[in-house]
Amino acid sequence: MPEVLIAGPDSRLASELTRRLPGISIHPAPSPDAVFERLHSADLLILDHQFPGEPIDLLAEVRAISPDLPVIYCLDPAADARLVRRLVLDLRVKELIFHPVDSTMLARQVASILGEPYSEVPDPVPGAVPEDPLARRLAEAWSRARSRMLARVETLDQAGSAWLEGNLDSGLRQQAQAEAHKLAGSLGTFGLMAGTRFARELERTLENKVRGTESQALRFLEVVSALRLEVDRSPGLQQHAGETPTSDSDPRPALLVTADAELAARLTEEAIARRWEWQSVSDPAAARRAVAELNPAAVLIDVDAGTAGTLELLTELATRTPPATAIILTSAGTLMDRVEVARRGGRGFFLKTLPAAEIVEAAQALLERQQPSAHVIAVDDDQTVLDALGVLLGSHAIRLTALNDPLALWDKLEGSPPDLLLLDIEMPQVSGIELCRVVRNDLRWAAIPVVFLTALTDRDTVRRVFASGADDFVAKPIVGPELVTRISNRLERTRLLRTIAEVDAPTGLLNRARCRQAFTDFLRLADRHGQPMGVALLGVDGLGRVNEEYGSGAGDEVLNKLGRCLREEFRSEEIAGRWGDNEFAVGLYGLDRQASVRRLQELLRDFSQRSFAAQIGRLTAQLASEGPSEFKVALSGGVAGYPEDASDLDGLLLAAGEGRRRASAAGGNQVLAAEPEQAGLRLVDLAVVSGDEATMTLLTHGIELEGYRTRSIRSGLTAARALAGTERSLQARVLLIDADLPRFDSLQLIEQLASEGILRQTAVIVLSSASRGLEAAQALELGAADLIAKPVDLPALLDRVKQELGYRPL
């Protein structure tokens, strides 16, 4: 009989595996010594990362003694990817299972490794809930609601007895009518359609305020008894013994259906490295069993093996609740193959020849697109209905905020506006129709879709619902698929309208209004958390010339591709939008001005390498005779940093625009930092005073590539007027002065700066030749920060300037 060692803190796993694997001997090992005592006879080791001591070191010792022993390692889901790779590649772990460990999945893995059978289904439990996750969650909600249901039936029974005795007062009648109404609206949701019919009959009977006959009272009590029996004998009122309900927030694994062991190994290893749990089976029959147990988010099906039933499995996956995203893997595929996959509900069609990382990443991206990411607020005074809604919507990844007090709605709207409102009609204090009118009267919430849930479907009620501004209504009892479909359709339509209102159609970027709102939100966030933020404006150099030379459509193609490039480059905590005809705004949260410039320079380099096709109809005759041609374009940009350049959005955009104009005037294809003003002074990081054009250009260009602002001055007199005196217009953090200045001596310039106290704000570095040693020494006495001998080592000079800039913020 095969032996399995379990080295881990969970003693329950041993008994569970023993029950499921009757043909395997299970031995718990509470300590490392116990592991080594039985290691010689073990056929498999299950090792948990919470095992006492250092489990990784223990596994290394095990490998030294038994290099071929299969090992299953139970791992923390937050484990570092490097640890996962070490376990799989270096320590040759056979299977990785992430916590919390599912005993069914573990038993299946053990049986598969050892080639032994195991019990597919646990021992039956009387009255057990079906394995379908939605049915199980509904049963859990019903078990919580059952006592409330019986209490309502008891109220109806009291009303019937009072009626028979001739003392049914109006208060008890109204209370019983309200309870019957709630029962009619909720029982059918849990599959008790007969109970709904009984409750509706009771409600209609109580609506008749005329005193009934004794036979009518007896009929009323008979229906109450039938209703009680229906509630009492309802199936699915218990859970599996000892079963813990699955949380809707638990990550759902993926299932791979393939007979190709090498493909399964590659994809599973890549998924594990991304902390995504994957299981693999070899045929559709095993896949059906695994789907029932795992409730996977995605099922990837390899169709090349030719296994019968794969297309049928595809259809089943698309129609189950909750649905699983089905993805086809193949080495080839015609258009008709793809059409057939789409017809059967498939969501993806991937080539197996792609690298494993690309397949797993594409599957993740596909799942993210499938997630509704919707927030719904439901208002209903019946907690049973709210519980059922939580189950139905949660199974489709829709986040629900449930309110049984209609007066609490306004605070929830203020705190977390929903994507959709679900309202009941009849509630205490405020009706759903009144709530809907209040929401529609506020411009902030007027566009939120409103769907009513009501057991009243008469013509007058429907008219009042739509007159209040509702978008739709769903009749109670709630039918899960119908409700989810109505909500999904309404949300999709709302998203489409919102997209049209917020997105610039030609480029796919945020339009100006939405972009401004996003900038405002991120600047508020940056202020709250003390984070920097870069704000940039970009444009295409010579766009008008492009249209003239290559055709009117050529410029549109350039802008469209630039939009696509910005969408691909800037995501998450970054903003990209179209600000004007040839102006694009970019926000980089968490990056200062220098880092933002470097980030955008990479974008400019990439975009300048792209080629565009000319529009032949607008070419000159010579070009047209040569056939199609291609051209390239460049971008110019300016960047301002929050908070150092400006504290508000308009100030940042103004400064960034100034930087873009300077970049364009300097020849384009570059990004320049803004030069904001302070008390009438233009602020720069470095000013270079030199007549050596080549050295000055190389130095300023190297500094600008780091995101700093520079200014070049070619004579001492010009520098004196700009940096000092009554006409002063420039303030620099660092001033680099060539000692060999024509006409106006460098020493005179330093003396003037020192006399006006400017050297307290500006660090002066002097470039001096050996023949001017005396003057250089005098410059140091006057307050110059450093002296560098010529000829200069340009990289060393750049490092020295950046070092000084780091010491002197503006």
C-alpha positions in Angstrom: 0.0 0.0 0.0 1.5 3.4 -1.0 2.5 5.7 1.9 2.1 9.4 2.2 3.8 11.6 4.7 2.0 14.8 5.8 4.3 17.4 7.4 2.1 20.3 8.3 0.1 21.9 11.1 -3.4 20.9 9.8 -4.2 17.5 11.4 -7.6 17.4 9.8 -6.0 16.8 6.3 -4.8 13.4 7.4 -8.2 12.1 8.3 -9.8 13.7 5.3 -7.3 12.1 2.9 -7.7 8.8 4.7 -11.5 8.9 4.0 -11.0 9.9 0.4 -8.1 7.6 -0.4 -8.9 4.2 1.1 -6.0 2.5 -0.8 -3.3 4.8 0.5 -1.6 4.8 4.0 -1.5 8.3 5.4 1.1 9.2 8.1 1.2 12.6 9.8 4.8 13.7 10.6 4.7 16.4 13.4 8.4 17.1 13.4 11.5 17.0 11.1 12.7 13.9 12.9 9.4 12.1 12.2 9.8 13.0 8.5 13.3 11.4 8.3 12.2 8.3 10.3 9.6 7.3 7.6 11.3 8.9 4.6 12.8 5.6 3.4 9.3 4.0 3.0 7.4 7.1 1.8 6.0 7.3 -1.7 4.9 10.9 -1.5 5.6 13.9 0.8 3.1 16.7 1.5 5.0 19.6 3.1 3.4 22.8 4.4 5.2 26.1 4.5 3.9 26.5 8.1 5.8 23.3 9.2 8.0 24.0 12.3 11.5 25.1 11.6 12.7 25.9 8.0 10.6 23.9 5.6 12.7 24.9 2.6 15.9 23.7 4.3 14.1 20.5 5.3 13.0 20.0 1.6 16.7 20.5 0.5 17.8 17.7 2.9 15.0 15.5 1.7 16.2 16.0 -1.9 19.7 15.0 -0.9 18.4 11.7 0.5 15.5 11.0 -1.9 16.1 13.0 -5.1 13.1 11.4 -6.9 10.5 11.5 -4.1 7.3 13.3 -5.3 6.6 16.3 -3.2 3.4 18.4 -2.9 4.2 21.8 -1.3 1.4 23.8 0.4 2.3 27.5 -0.1 1.2 30.9 1.1 -0.6 32.7 -1.8 1.5 35.8 -1.0 4.8 34.0 -1.5 7.4 35.7 -3.6 7.6 34.5 -7.2 11.3 33.7 -6.7 10.4 31.2 -4.0 7.9 29.6 -6.4 10.5 29.2 -9.1 13.0 27.7 -6.6 10.5 25.2 -5.4 9.6 24.1 -8.9 13.0 24.3 -10.7 15.6 23.7 -8.0 13.8 21.6 -5.5 11.7 19.8 -8.1 8.3 20.0 -6.3 5.8 18.0 -8.2 2.7 20.1 -7.3 2.1 23.5 -5.6 -1.1 24.1 -3.8 -1.9 27.5 -2.3 -3.6 28.1 1.0 -6.4 27.6 2.0 -5.8 24.0 1.1 -8.9 22.3 -0.4 -9.0 18.7 0.7 -10.8 17.5 -2.5 -8.1 19.1 -4.7 -5.3 17.7 -2.6 -6.8 14.2 -2.6 -7.1 14.3 -6.4 -3.5 15.4 -6.8 -2.3 12.6 -4.5 -4.3 10.0 -6.3 -3.1 11.2 -9.7 0.6 11.1 -8.6 0.4 7.7 -7.1 -2.0 6.2 -9.7 -4.6 5.3 -7.1 -8.4 5.8 -7.1 -10.1 8.1 -4.8 -13.7 8.9 -3.9 -14.8 11.6 -6.3 -17.8 12.7 -4.1 -17.9 12.8 -0.3 -20.3 10.5 1.5 -23.8 11.7 0.9 -25.3 13.9 3.6 -29.1 13.7 4.1 -30.7 16.9 2.7 -27.4 18.0 1.2 -27.2 21.0 -1.0 -26.4 20.5 -4.7 -22.8 21.2 -5.7 -23.8 24.1 -7.9 -22.2 27.2 -6.3 -25.2 29.4 -6.9 -27.6 26.9 -5.5 -25.4 26.4 -2.5 -25.3 30.1 -1.7 -29.0 30.5 -2.2 -29.5 27.6 0.2 -27.3 29.3 2.7 -29.3 32.5 2.3 -32.5 30.5 2.7 -31.3 28.9 5.9 -30.8 32.3 7.4 -34.2 33.5 6.1 -36.3 30.5 7.1 -37.1 31.7 10.6 -38.3 35.1 9.3 -40.5 33.3 6.8 -42.1 31.1 9.5 -42.7 34.2 11.6 -44.6 35.8 8.7 -46.7 32.6 8.3 -47.5 32.7 12.0 -48.8 36.3 11.6 -51.1 35.1 8.8 -52.2 32.2 11.0 -53.1 34.6 13.8 -55.1 36.8 11.3 -57.0 33.7 10.0 -57.9 32.6 13.6 -59.0 36.1 14.5 -61.1 36.2 11.3 -62.8 32.9 12.2 -63.5 34.1 15.7 -64.9 37.4 14.3 -62.4 39.8 15.9 -60.0 40.5 13.0 -59.2 44.3 13.5 -57.8 46.6 10.8 -54.3 46.7 12.4 -53.8 42.9 12.3 -55.4 42.7 8.8 -52.9 45.3 7.5 -49.9 43.6 9.2 -50.9 40.2 7.7 -51.4 41.8 4.3 -47.9 43.2 4.4 -46.4 39.9 5.4 -48.3 38.1 2.6 -47.0 40.6 0.2 -43.4 40.1 1.3 -43.8 36.3 1.1 -45.2 36.5 -2.4 -42.2 38.6 -3.4 -39.5 36.4 -1.9 -40.4 32.7 -1.8 -40.2 32.2 -5.6 -36.6 33.5 -5.6 -35.7 30.4 -3.6 -37.6 28.1 -5.9 -40.8 28.0 -3.8 -43.2 29.0 -6.6 -46.2 27.2 -4.9 -45.5 29.2 -1.8 -45.6 32.4 -3.9 -49.0 31.4 -5.3 -50.4 30.7 -1.8 -49.1 34.0 -0.5 -50.6 36.0 -3.4 -54.0 34.3 -2.8 -53.8 35.3 0.9 -52.8 38.9 0.0 -55.7 39.3 -2.4 -58.1 37.9 0.2 -56.9 40.4 2.8 -57.2 43.3 0.3 -61.0 42.8 0.5 -61.9 44.9 3.6 -65.5 43.6 3.7 -66.1 41.1 6.4 -66.0 37.6 4.8 -67.9 34.5 5.6 -66.9 31.6 7.9 -66.2 29.4 4.8 -63.9 32.1 3.5 -62.1 32.2 6.8 -61.7 28.4 6.8 -60.3 28.6 3.2 -57.9 31.3 4.4 -56.6 29.0 7.2 -56.3 26.1 4.8 -54.1 28.2 2.5 -52.0 29.3 5.4 -51.5 25.6 6.4 -50.4 24.8 2.9 -48.0 27.7 2.9 -46.5 26.6 6.2 -46.1 23.1 4.9 -44.4 24.4 1.7 -41.9 26.4 3.8 -41.3 23.5 6.2 -40.6 20.9 3.6 -38.5 23.1 1.3 -35.3 21.3 0.1 -31.9 22.7 0.5 -32.4 24.0 4.0 -29.1 22.5 5.3 -25.5 22.7 4.3 -23.0 20.0 4.0 -21.9 19.0 7.5 -18.9 21.0 8.5 -18.8 22.9 5.2 -17.6 26.5 5.2 -19.4 28.8 2.7 -17.1 30.0 -0.1 -16.5 33.7 0.0 -17.4 35.6 -3.2 -14.0 37.4 -2.8 -12.0 34.2 -3.0 -9.9 34.1 -6.1 -11.3 31.6 -8.7 -8.8 29.2 -10.3 -8.4 28.3 -13.9 -8.8 24.9 -15.5 -6.7 23.6 -18.4 -8.2 20.8 -20.5 -5.4 19.1 -22.5 -3.8 15.8 -23.2 -0.5 17.5 -24.0 1.6 17.1 -20.8 4.3 19.4 -22.0 1.9 22.2 -22.7 0.2 21.7 -19.3 3.5 21.9 -17.5 4.6 25.1 -19.3 1.3 27.0 -18.7 0.9 25.8 -15.1 4.4 26.8 -14.1 3.9 30.3 -15.6 0.5 30.7 -13.9 2.0 29.6 -10.6 4.7 32.2 -11.0 1.9 34.8 -11.3 0.2 33.4 -8.2 -2.8 32.2 -10.2 -4.0 28.7 -9.2 -4.3 26.4 -12.2 -5.4 22.8 -12.5 -5.2 20.5 -15.5 -7.2 17.5 -16.7 -6.9 15.4 -19.8 -10.4 15.1 -21.2 -13.9 16.8 -21.1 -15.4 14.2 -18.8 -12.8 15.0 -16.1 -13.2 18.7 -16.9 -16.9 18.5 -16.0 -16.1 17.0 -12.6 -13.4 19.6 -12.0 -15.7 22.5 -13.0 -18.3 21.4 -10.4 -15.6 21.2 -7.7 -13.4 24.2 -8.5 -15.9 26.7 -9.9 -13.1 28.1 -12.2 -13.0 31.6 -13.6 -11.6 30.4 -16.9 -11.4 27.0 -18.7 -8.7 26.7 -21.4 -9.5 23.9 -23.9 -6.9 22.4 -26.2 -8.8 21.3 -29.3 -5.8 19.8 -31.2 -5.9 16.5 -29.4 -9.2 15.7 -31.1 -10.9 14.6 -27.9 -14.6 14.1 -28.4 -17.0 16.4 -26.6 -14.8 19.6 -26.5 -17.3 21.8 -28.3 -20.2 20.4 -26.2 -18.1 21.3 -23.1 -17.7 24.8 -24.5 -21.5 25.3 -24.7 -22.0 24.0 -21.2 -19.4 26.4 -19.8 -21.1 29.4 -21.4 -24.5 28.5 -20.0 -23.6 27.5 -16.4 -24.2 29.8 -13.4 -21.9 31.5 -12.7 -20.5 31.3 -16.3 -16.8 30.3 -16.8 -14.9 32.1 -19.5 -14.0 29.5 -22.1 -10.8 29.9 -24.1 -9.7 27.8 -27.0 -6.1 26.8 -27.5 -5.0 25.5 -30.9 -2.0 25.4 -33.2 -4.1 26.7 -36.1 -7.6 28.0 -36.7 -9.6 29.2 -39.7 -12.2 32.0 -39.6 -15.0 29.4 -39.5 -13.4 27.8 -36.5 -13.4 31.1 -34.7 -17.0 31.7 -35.7 -18.0 28.3 -34.3 -16.2 29.1 -31.0 -18.1 32.4 -30.8 -21.4 30.7 -31.5 -20.9 28.3 -28.6 -20.0 31.1 -26.2 -16.2 31.0 -26.3 -14.5 34.2 -25.3 -10.9 33.7 -26.5 -9.0 31.9 -29.3 -5.2 31.6 -28.6 -2.5 29.9 -30.5 -0.6 27.3 -28.5 2.7 28.3 -30.3 2.7 31.5 -28.3 5.0 31.7 -25.3 3.4 30.5 -22.1 3.7 33.9 -20.5 1.8 35.5 -23.3 -1.0 33.0 -23.1 -1.4 33.3 -19.3 -1.2 37.1 -19.5 -3.8 37.2 -22.3 -6.1 35.0 -20.3 -5.8 37.3 -17.3 -6.5 40.4 -19.5 -9.6 38.6 -21.0 -10.9 37.9 -17.5 -10.4 41.5 -16.4 -12.5 42.6 -19.4 -15.2 40.2 -18.5 -15.5 41.5 -15.0 -18.5 43.9 -14.7 -16.8 45.9 -12.0 -20.2 47.3 -11.2 -21.6 48.6 -7.9 -25.4 48.3 -7.3 -27.3 49.7 -4.3 -30.5 47.8 -3.5 -33.2 49.3 -1.2 -35.8 46.9 0.2 -37.3 46.6 3.6 -37.4 42.8 3.2 -34.0 41.5 4.3 -34.7 38.1 2.7 -34.9 39.8 -0.7 -31.6 41.6 0.0 -29.9 38.3 1.0 -31.1 36.7 -2.2 -29.9 39.7 -4.3 -26.5 39.4 -2.7 -26.2 35.8 -3.8 -27.5 36.3 -7.3 -25.4 39.4 -8.1 -22.4 38.2 -6.2 -22.2 35.1 -8.4 -21.8 37.5 -11.4 -19.1 39.7 -9.7 -21.5 42.6 -9.1 -20.8 44.4 -5.8 -24.0 45.0 -3.9 -24.7 47.5 -1.1 -28.0 46.3 0.6 -30.1 48.8 2.5 -33.3 47.8 4.4 -33.8 51.4 5.5 -34.8 53.7 2.6 -33.7 56.8 4.6 -30.1 55.6 4.5 -29.9 55.9 0.7 -28.8 59.5 0.6 -25.7 58.9 2.8 -24.7 56.0 0.6 -25.1 58.0 -2.6 -22.9 60.7 -1.1 -20.2 58.2 0.1 -20.1 55.7 -2.8 -22.3 56.5 -5.9 -23.5 53.3 -7.5 -23.7 52.3 -11.2 -27.3 51.3 -10.7 -30.1 51.5 -8.2 -32.6 48.7 -7.3 -35.7 49.9 -5.5 -38.7 48.3 -4.0 -42.0 50.1 -4.3 -43.7 49.6 -0.9 -41.5 50.5 2.0 -42.1 52.2 5.4 -41.7 56.0 5.7 -40.6 56.6 2.0 -41.7 54.6 -1.0 -39.4 53.6 -3.8 -41.3 55.8 -6.3 -40.6 58.8 -4.0 -36.9 57.9 -3.7 -36.7 57.6 -7.5 -38.1 61.2 -7.9 -35.7 62.6 -5.3 -32.7 60.9 -7.1 -33.9 62.2 -10.5 -34.2 65.8 -9.1 -30.5 65.9 -8.1 -28.1 66.6 -11.1 -25.4 64.5 -9.4 -27.4 61.3 -9.5 -29.9 62.0 -12.3 -28.1 59.8 -14.8 -27.9 56.7 -12.5 -30.1 53.9 -14.0 -33.0 52.9 -11.7 -34.6 49.5 -11.8 -37.7 48.6 -9.6 -38.3 45.2 -8.0 -42.0 44.9 -7.4 -44.6 42.2 -6.8 -47.2 44.6 -8.2 -47.5 44.5 -11.9 -50.9 46.1 -12.6 -51.2 48.9 -15.1 -51.4 51.8 -12.7 -48.3 50.6 -10.7 -46.2 50.2 -13.9 -47.4 53.7 -15.1 -46.3 55.3 -11.7 -43.0 53.5 -11.8 -42.0 54.9 -15.2 -43.5 58.3 -14.5 -41.1 58.6 -11.5 -38.1 58.3 -13.9 -37.4 54.6 -13.7 -35.5 52.8 -16.5 -36.9 49.3 -16.0 -38.8 47.1 -13.6 -38.5 43.4 -12.7 -41.4 41.5 -11.2 -41.0 39.6 -7.9 -40.3 36.8 -7.2 -36.9 37.5 -8.6 -35.7 35.1 -11.3 -31.9 35.2 -11.1 -31.0 35.0 -14.9 -33.6 37.6 -15.8 -32.5 40.1 -13.2 -28.8 39.7 -14.0 -29.5 40.1 -17.7 -31.6 43.2 -17.2 -28.9 44.8 -14.9 -26.1 43.8 -17.3 -27.9 45.3 -20.3 -28.6 48.5 -18.4 -25.1 48.8 -17.2 -23.6 48.2 -20.6 -25.8 50.9 -22.1 -24.8 53.3 -19.4 -21.1 52.5 -20.0 -21.5 53.1 -23.7 -23.1 56.5 -23.1 -20.5 57.4 -20.6 -17.7 56.4 -23.0 -19.2 58.5 -25.7 -19.3 61.5 -23.4 -15.8 61.0 -22.0 -13.6 59.7 -24.9 -12.2 61.4 -27.9 -13.3 59.1 -30.7 -10.4 59.6 -33.2 -7.7 58.8 -30.6 -9.5 56.7 -28.0 -8.1 59.0 -25.2 -10.0 61.0 -22.6 -11.5 64.1 -24.0 -10.6 67.5 -22.5 -13.4 67.7 -20.0 -12.9 64.2 -18.6 -9.1 64.7 -18.7 -9.4 67.9 -16.6 -11.5 66.0 -14.1 -9.0 63.2 -13.9 -6.1 65.7 -13.4 -8.0 67.4 -10.6 -8.7 64.1 -8.8 -5.1 63.0 -9.1 -3.7 66.4 -7.9 -6.0 66.2 -4.9 -4.7 62.7 -4.2 -1.1 63.9 -4.6 -1.7 66.7 -2.1 -3.4 64.3 0.4 -0.5 61.8 0.3 2.4 64.2 -0.2 3.3 62.7 -3.6 4.8 64.6 -6.6 3.1 64.6 -10.0 4.3 65.5 -13.5 2.0 67.3 -16.0 3.0 67.3 -19.6 1.8 68.7 -22.9 2.8 67.0 -26.2 2.3 67.8 -29.8 3.4 66.6 -33.3 6.1 68.7 -34.9 5.1 70.2 -38.2 1.6 68.6 -38.4 0.4 71.1 -40.9 3.4 70.4 -43.2 2.6 66.7 -42.9 -0.9 67.3 -44.3 0.4 69.5 -47.1 3.1 67.1 -48.2 1.5 63.7 -47.6 -2.3 64.2 -47.8 -5.0 65.4 -45.5 -5.5 61.9 -44.1 -1.8 61.6 -43.2 -2.1 63.9 -40.2 -5.2 62.1 -38.9 -3.3 58.8 -39.1 -0.4 60.3 -37.1 -2.8 61.5 -34.4 -4.6 58.2 -34.2 -1.4 56.3 -33.8 -0.2 58.7 -31.2 -3.4 58.2 -29.3 -3.0 54.4 -29.5 0.7 54.8 -28.3 -0.4 56.9 -25.3 -3.1 54.4 -24.4 -0.7 51.6 -24.4 2.1 53.5 -22.6 0.1 55.2 -19.8 -2.2 53.2 -17.5 -3.2 52.8 -13.9 -1.9 55.8 -12.0 -1.3 57.9 -15.1 -3.5 60.0 -17.3 -3.5 60.6 -21.1 -6.0 62.7 -22.9 -6.5 64.9 -26.0 -6.3 68.5 -24.9 -6.6 70.2 -28.3 -6.3 69.6 -32.1 -2.6 68.9 -31.8 -2.1 68.9 -28.1 -2.1 65.9 -25.8 -2.0 66.1 -22.0 -0.2 63.5 -19.8 -0.3 63.2 -16.0 2.3 61.0 -14.2 1.3 60.5 -10.6 4.2 59.8 -8.2 6.9 61.1 -10.6 8.7 64.4 -10.1 9.6 66.7 -13.0 13.0 65.1 -13.7 11.5 61.5 -13.7 8.6 62.7 -15.9 10.9 64.1 -18.5 12.9 60.9 -18.7 9.7 58.9 -19.0 8.5 61.0 -21.9 11.8 61.0 -23.7 11.5 57.2 -24.0 8.1 57.7 -25.6 9.5 60.3 -28.0 12.3 58.0 -29.1 9.9 55.2 -29.7 7.4 57.3 -31.6 10.1 58.9 -33.8 11.0 55.4 -35.2 7.4 54.7 -36.4 6.7 55.0 -40.1 3.5 56.4 -41.7 2.0 55.8 -45.1 1.6 58.8 -47.3 -1.8 59.6 -49.0 -0.9 59.2 -52.7 -3.7 61.4 -53.9 -2.1 64.5 -52.4 1.5 63.8 -53.4 3.3 65.7 -56.1 3.4 64.1 -59.6 7.0 63.0 -59.0 6.1 61.2 -55.8 3.0 59.7 -57.2 4.9 58.2 -60.1 7.2 56.5 -57.6 4.3 54.8 -55.8 3.5 54.7 -52.1 6.0 56.3 -49.7 6.5 56.5 -46.0 7.4 59.3 -43.6 8.3 59.8 -40.0 7.4 62.5 -37.5 8.7 63.8 -34.2 7.1 65.1 -31.0 7.8 68.1 -28.8 6.8 68.3 -25.2 7.0 70.4 -22.0 6.8 69.1 -18.4 5.9 70.9 -15.2 6.2 69.4 -11.7 3.7 69.5 -8.9 4.1 71.1 -6.4 7.4 72.8 -7.2 6.4 74.5 -10.5 2.7 75.3 -9.6 0.1 74.2 -7.1 -2.9 74.2 -9.4 -3.8 72.5 -12.7 -4.0 75.7 -14.8 -0.6 76.9 -13.5 1.0 73.5 -14.3 -0.5 73.4 -17.8 0.6 76.9 -18.5 4.2 76.0 -17.4 4.1 72.8 -19.4 2.9 74.6 -22.5 5.8 77.1 -22.2 8.2 74.1 -22.1 6.6 72.6 -25.2 6.9 75.9 -27.1 10.6 76.1 -26.2 11.2 72.5 -27.3 9.4 73.1 -30.6 11.4 76.4 -31.2 14.6 74.5 -30.5 14.0 72.1 -33.4 11.5 69.7 -31.9 11.9 66.0 -31.0 12.6 66.8 -27.4 11.0 67.3 -24.0 11.9 70.4 -22.0 11.1 71.2 -18.4 9.0 74.3 -17.6 10.6 77.5 -16.6 8.0 79.0 -14.2 8.2 82.6 -12.9 8.5 83.7 -9.3 8.3 87.4 -8.4 8.9 88.2 -12.1 12.0 86.0 -12.4 12.3 83.1 -14.8 13.5 80.1 -12.7 16.1 77.7 -14.2 18.2 74.9 -12.7 21.4 75.7 -14.6 22.6 78.8 -16.5 25.8 78.5 -18.6 27.8 81.6 -19.4 30.3 80.8 -22.1 31.4 81.8 -25.5 32.3 78.1 -26.3 29.2 77.1 -28.4 30.1 73.4 -28.6 30.8 72.9 -24.9 27.7 74.9 -23.9 25.4 72.9 -26.2 26.7 69.5 -25.0 26.4 70.5 -21.4 22.9 72.0 -21.6 21.6 69.1 -23.7 23.0 66.5 -21.2 21.3 68.3 -18.3 18.0 68.7 -20.1 17.9 65.0 -20.7 17.8 64.6 -17.0 14.7 66.8 -16.7 16.4 70.0 -15.6 15.8 73.5 -17.0 18.7 75.3 -18.5 19.6 78.7 -20.1 22.6 79.5 -22.3 24.2 83.0 -22.1 27.0 83.9 -24.5 28.5 87.0 -22.9 29.3 88.3 -19.5 27.4 91.6 -20.1 24.2 89.8 -21.0 24.6 87.5 -18.0 25.1 90.5 -15.7 21.9 92.1 -16.9 19.9 88.9 -16.7 21.2 87.7 -13.3 21.7 90.9 -11.4 20.9 94.6 -11.3 17.6 96.4 -11.7 16.7 94.6 -15.0 17.2 91.2 -13.5 15.0 88.6 -15.2 16.6 85.2 -14.4 17.3 83.1 -11.3 19.5 80.0 -11.5 20.1 77.3 -8.9 23.6 76.7 -10.4 25.6 79.1 -12.6 28.5 77.7 -14.7 30.9 80.6 -15.8 33.7 80.2 -18.3 36.6 82.4 -16.9 37.6 83.3 -20.5 34.7 85.6 -21.2 35.1 88.3 -23.8 34.7 92.0 -22.9 33.1 91.6 -19.5 35.4 89.8 -17.1 34.1 86.7 -15.3 35.5 88.0 -12.0 33.5 91.2 -12.4 30.3 89.2 -12.9 31.0 87.1 -9.7 31.8 90.3 -7.8 28.4 91.9 -8.8 26.5 88.7 -7.9 28.2 88.5 -4.5 27.5 92.2 -3.8 23.8 91.8 -4.4 23.6 88.6 -2.3 22.6 86.4 -5.2 25.3 83.9 -4.4 23.3 82.9 -1.3 20.7 81.4 -3.8 23.0 80.4 -6.6 26.0 78.1 -6.6 28.8 79.3 -9.0 31.1 76.9 -10.7 34.1 78.4 -12.6 35.8 76.8 -15.6 39.3 78.2 -15.5 42.5 77.7 -17.5 45.9 77.4 -15.9 46.9 81.0 -17.0 44.1 82.5 -14.9 45.0 80.9 -11.6 45.0 84.2 -9.6 41.5 85.2 -10.8 40.2 81.8 -10.0 41.4 82.0 -6.5 39.8 85.4 -6.1 36.5 83.9 -7.4 36.6 81.3 -4.6 37.2 84.0 -2.1 34.2 85.9 -3.3 31.9 82.8 -2.8 32.2 80.6 -5.8 31.3 77.0 -4.9 33.9 75.2 -7.0 36.7 75.6 -9.6 37.2 73.2 -12.5 40.3 73.3 -14.7 40.0 73.3 -18.5 40.0 71.4 -20.7 37.0 69.8 -18.9 36.0 66.1 -18.8 32.3 66.6 -19.8 30.9 63.5 -18.0 32.7 64.5 -14.8 31.4 68.1 -15.2 27.8 66.9 -15.7 28.1 64.8 -12.5 29.5 67.8 -10.6 26.6 70.0 -11.8 24.0 67.4 -10.9 25.6 67.0 -7.5 25.2 70.7 -6.8 21.6 70.7 -8.1 20.8 68.0 -5.6 21.9 70.3 -2.8 20.0 73.4 -3.9 16.2 73.1 -4.4 14.4 76.2 -5.6 
